[in-house]
């Protein structure tokens, strides 16, 4: 009978060596304030309030009585994200396109909000999603009012069995970003000048190696679009959001992926180019600490001697 292999504890943080090997169930005690905050967040989500900051956090994948997308689908998009984008950057009757529509979340949201919508996917999982490769979108130039895309960010999920699926390429391979850039070029081609596209993507940390997928994609997107803003979307539904994985992250000194990037970018137009040329910013600067502190600082400043003050009159 062979000898049992000794467990390597060299990678563990000293503070956590006394924890069980497989961790223990992580469940923070919920205070009254925490419960109230949770209820407020859920109420906010259901009431569909337009986001005002660059941090978006949704407790559920969908909203309302009608499901939007399939919450069991691998990598399903939170419907609240699409709702916010549609409200900000389109009007009723506008055409929205999702080149990687998956289980049809974008289609469901847009139809409910009175927008025209076309969803494509290399391996459709919804009856209204058209089978198509996002690197060759069958639409005319300058014909779309908004594009939303939630793409693979590596080969971490088995998105489909289609041999041409970009999700079969690792983000550690530069080919992955070359293929995503082809998608970006198509989005630029079909989008109307001055209109917006939004791209949702995450980073990767696997086998002690971090890949800044978001930064590398953003660098390529900047070749085609100008940035409107960058949003951080809190990740909630991933399989690593468990007590076991939280303990592993502390024990072996790494971080779980806590957010995704949402790059909101605009296709440049002649008007936006002129606006950039004529743009000027006038800052309103304020003293720290208010008027009293500012006055005190003036009083405490050393006074300069007046010219001739060291001379005495005879």
ABEGO torsion letter per residue (X at the ends): XBBBBBBBAAABBAAAAABBAAEBBBBBBBBAAAAAAAAAAAAAAAAGBBBABABBBBABABBEABBBEBAABBGBBBAAAAAAAAAAABBBGBBBBBABAEAGAAAAAAAAAGBBBBBBBABBABAABBBBBAABBBBBBGABABBBBBBBAEAABBABABAABAAABBAABAAAAAAAAAAAAAAAAABBBGBBBBBBBBBBBBGGBBBBAAAAAAAAAAAABBBABBBBBBBAABAABBAAAAAAAAAAGBBBBABBBBBBBBBBBAAAAAAAAABBBBBBBBBBGEAAAAAAAAAABBBBBBBGAABBBX
